């Protein structure tokens, strides 16, 4: 049990002051781009379904 608390303390201490400006903004940009791409894919799927697109090659 002592090793688990030691590892936990090491990781919490290592990531406590993890506030780099570039990394923080990179993750914000990455998340917004991900949401935008998911939204675009959802729009394309709904558009194809609403126009009667045949999804099979048969």
N, C-alpha and C positions, 0 to 999 in steps of 0.2 A: 504494500500500500504506500510505503514511503517513496518508492521509485515513481509511482504514478503521480503523486503530488509534486515531486521534483520536476518531472517532465512537464506537467501542467504549469508550474511556476516559470519554467524556462520559456515556454511558448508564450505565456501571457506577458512576460517581461519583454520578449523580443518584438511582439506586435503591438505593444502599448502605444508607442509613439510613431506609428506607421502612417504618418500624414504627409506624404509627399504630394505637392501640388500637381505635378504632372500625372502621377499615377491616379490620383483622385479624379481628375478631369478625364483621364483616359477611360476609366471604368464608367463614368457617367456617359461619355460619348458612346462607348461600346454598348451599354444597355439601351440607350435611345435608338441606336442603329439596329439593334436586335429587335426591339419593339416595332420599328418601322418596317423591317423586312417581314416579320410575322404578319403585320397588318396588310402589307402588299400581297403576300401569298394568300391570305384569307380573302381579300378582295378579288383576286384573280380566280380563286376557286368558286366563290359565290357568283361571279360574273359568268363563268363557264357553265355552272349548273343552271343559272337563270336563262341562258340562251339556248339550252338544249344540246350542249356539246356531248358527243358520244365518247366516252372514256375508254371503250374497248376497241380493239383492232379487228374484231370478228365481223 
